[in-house]
Amino acid sequence: MASLFKGLFGSGEGGSSSIPAPPDGIKKFSDSVYILSEPAGDSPEMEIVFIHGLQLSDYREAYWKTWVTSGKKEKDGKEVCWPVTWLGKEFPRARILSLCYDSSALKSSTTGNMDGYILGESLVQEMVVMAKVGQQSDCPIVFVCHSLGGIVVKSIVLQADARKSGKSDGPKYAKFLQNIRGFHYYATPHDGSKLADLASYLPKMGKMVKELEVINDGLGRLNGRFEQLEKDHFANKWEFSVIAEAHKTVYKGFSKKVVEEASARHGHDRFKVVMADHFGVCKPDDKISNSYQVLTGFISEVVTKQNSSLTRVTPAMVQTLEHEEDLT
């Protein structure tokens, strides 16, 4: 089983821990925070934060490669990172960020050594104190998470809650929490997944894999604390949207649905199944794909509840603008 798993996702051994330079259009803000799009010279009216999932080989470029389209490429053959190319144009007043973190399933000397608590602690400090996410009044935050990213965001939120009473940066964390408005999950295994069962056969298993086990006291406690926080303080503020996989993930001898419907749904009412496997749910073919349309509709609906003047450029408007640019 170990050889099958390595054959599917790579060995994860060795390699430099440094992050390759980001592609054109993406700016590195700090070790873990990348800017995918932001308004030119103006304050944003919303912040959208992307969080990738478990990486079973190299995690260092997952902050953008998780979010590439499944088919279309740029004219020069480069992959299309749709939060940059599509979402940034559709929501031109949004500050769109993506987090990079060690989500390796396979443990080595440089990867797979961080657990969910440490990750949440590190990421929330980098976001709030350094990148100043959530520090502008009336600027709602929407998280977009794939797979494990939906577990990591809960740790981020709980770490912010634990720090909101601090003397120095406490007010920043409190403001961050107050600005959160939505969570969009792509195939997040809220109650565990088969991926963890397969990874348990590996001799060197990264710490984050434990977060995905089906029978998992730690995940249950994390869910409980997150849901209690929502109930006590944010019941009328936080909205949730879920997209689940319909297809099995097939490769060589592996053929299973990675996250079952019940684990992805986790009691959330806004739920949509798309015709893709676990890794394809967040890779739309085009702008009319359900996996993209559900997200943009969710962002618009959630954010306009707070800000009725939300600026959104619809896909049809984007096409018109692009056509006019071509003519000039």
N, C-alpha and C positions, 0 to 999 in steps of 0.2 A: 504493500500500500504506500509506503514512503516513497518508493521509486516512482510510482504512478503520480503522486502529488508533485514531486519535484519535476517530473517530465511535463506536467501541465503548466506549472508556474515558474520554473527555474529554481536554481539551487539557493539563491539569496546569499551566497558566500562571497566574502571579499568585497573589493570595490572601494572607491573613495567615498567618504561621508560628505564631501562637498557637493553642493547643489549646482548642476550645470546652469549656465546663463539662460535667462528666460527668453522665449521667442519674441519676435517683433510684436509690439502692442501691449506687452506685459511688463510692468515695472516691479522690481524687488524693493519692498519697503524695509523688511527686516528678515531675519533668518526664517521666520515662519509665515510672514504676511506678504502677499503679492497683490498688487493693484491691477485688476483686469480692465477697468474702465472708470473714469471719473469725469465730472463736469469740468470744462475748461474755465478756470478763473472764477467759478461760482461755488457757493456752498451747496452740497448735495441735499436733495429733499428726501432721500431714503438711502439706506445702506443694505446691500445684498451680500451675504457672506457664504461662499461655497466651501464645503468640507468633504474631502474625498474619503474613501473607505479603505479597507484592508488591502494591502499590496503583497502579493505572494512572490514577488521578486523585488525589483528596484522601486522604492517609493519616491525617489527624489524629484521626479517630474510629474507625479500623480496630481499635483495641484492644478495642472492644466490638461494633461492627457486624459484624465478621467472624463473631461467635459468636451471631447471632440465629437464631431458628427460621425455617423456610421458610414456615410458614403461620399458626400461632397468634399472636394478639396479646393484650395485656392488655385488661381490660374497658374501659379508657379509649382503646383504639385504639393504644397505644404498642407498639413492638416488644419482643419477649421476648428478653432476653439470657440464654440458657439456663445458662451457668455461674453466674449470679447466682440465677436463679429456680428452677432444677432441681438443679444440682450442689451448690450451697450447702446445700440442704435434705437432699440424700442423704448428704452428708459434712459434717455440722454442725461437726465438730472440725477441719476443714481450713481453712487460710489459702489463699485462692484469689486469685492475682494475675494481672494482664495487663500486658504490655509495650507501650509506644507508641514507635515509632521511624520515622525517615524512610525509608520503603520505596518512594518514588515511582519509577515507571519513566521518567517524563518529567522531564528536567532543566530547572530554571528558576533564578532568582536565589535562591530560598529552599528549593528541594526537589531531591532527586536528586543530592546532592553528597557523600554518605557511602558509603564502600566497606565490605565485610564486616569487614575488620580493625578499622577505626575503630569500627564499630558494636559489635562484640564487646567491644572494650576499654572503650567507654563504658558499655554495658549491664551488664557484669559488675561494674563498680565501683559503679554505682548500686544494683544488686541486693544485693551482698554487704556493702559498707561502709555504705550508707545505709539500705536496707530490711532489712538483716540476714537475708537469705534464707539458709537452711542453717546458721544459727548456733546452733540448739537441738539438743542431743543426742537421738539416736533420733527424729528428725523427718524422715522421708524426703521427697525432692523428686521430683515427676513433672512433666515438661515436656509440654505439649500444643501442637503446632505445625501451622500450616497453610502449605502450599506453601513459599515462601522461608523461613518461620520455622524450618523444619527444618534449613536451611543455617545460619541465624543462630545457632541454639543450639549448633552445633558450634564456631563461632567463640567463643561465650561460654565454653564449657567449656575450650577450648584456651587462651584468655586467662587463665582461672582457674589452669590448670596452670602457665602461665608465671610466675604471681605467687605461687605457694604457698610459695616459699622467701624471699620478701621479709621484711625485718626488722620492719616495722611491721604491715602487714596480711596478711602471709603465712599465719599460722595460720588466719585467717578464710577465705581461699580454699581452704586445705587441707580445712577442715571442710566447706565448701560442696561440694567434690568428693566427699568421703566420704559425704555425705548423699544424693547423687543416686541414684535407684533406677530411674527409668523414662523412656522417650521414646516418646510417642505421636504418630505422623505422619499428618496428613491431606494426602494427595496432594503429598507433598514430592518435588521432582524431584532426587533424589540424583545422577543422572547427566545432568541438564539437561532442558530442555523446549522445545516449539515456541513458547512465549511469547517466549523470547529471540530466536528467529529472526525473528518478526514485529517485535519492538521494534528490531531492528538497522536497519530501514528508516527509523526516525525520525531527524530531524536533531538532536534534542536528547535523548539517551538517558541516563537516570540510571545512576550507577555500579553500583547493585545489580543491574541487568539482566545485567551480565557474569557474575554468580554463577550464572545459569541457562542459559548456553550449553551446548549438547550437547557440543561439542568444546571443552573448557575445562581447561587445565592447572591453573589455580588451584583449581578445584573438585575436581579429582582429587587434588591435594596435600592439600587440606583434609580430604577423606574419608580419605586415607591416614594422616594424622597423628591424626585422631580415632579411627580404628579401631585404630591401634597403641597409643594410650593406653588404650583399652578392654582390649585383649589383654594389655597389660603389667601393668595395675593394677586393672582393674574387671571382669574376665571373668565373675566369679561374682556380680556386684552389679547390673550394668546390664541391664535388660530393654527390649525394643523391640516396638512394635505399629504396624501400618501399615493405613491405610484408603486405597483407591484409587478413582478415578472410573471409572464404567462408560460414561458418556455423553459425547458430544462437547459442547463449549461452543459454543452456536449463538447468533449475533446478527448480523442483517443478512447481510453477505457472509462472515462468519467462521464456520467450522464445522469444528472439529478437536478431538480429544482433546488437552488441553493437556499432560498428563503421562502418558506411556505406562506400561504395567504394569511393565516391566523397570526403568525409572527409579524408580518409586515403591517397588517391592519391594526392590531393592538387596540381595538375599540374605537378607532377614529372613524367618523362618519364620512368625511370627504375622502373617497377611496376610488382608485382607478387602476385596472389591470391593463397593461400594454403588451403587445405582441413582440416580446424581446426576452432575452435571457438575463441573468443577473448583472452582467457587465454591459449589456446593451440598453438597459432601461433609461440610462441618462445620456445616451448617444443618439439623438433624433436624426432621422434622415434629412428632414427639411423643417421649415418653419411651421408647416401645417401638421406635423407629427403630433400625436396625442401627448407624448412625453414632454414636448415643448409648450403646446397650447395650454395644458393643464397648469403648468408652472406660471406662465405669464398671466393667465386669468386669475390665479390665486394671488399673485403679487398685486395686481391691480385692485382686486376686491378687498384684500386685507389692508393695504396701505391707504386706499381712498376712504376707509372708515375713519381714519384720523385726519387725513389731508385731502380735502375735496378738490384741491387744485393740482393734484398729481399730474405730472407731465408724462404722457405715454404716446409714443409714435407707433401706430399700428403697423403690421407687416405691409399692408397695402401702401401706407404713406412712405415707408422705408423704400419700397420698390420704386415709387415715383421719384423720390429724392435721388436714388442711385441712377435712375434713368436720366434725370436732368444733369447729373454730374458727368455721365458718359457723353452727353451731347455737347458739353462744354469742353 
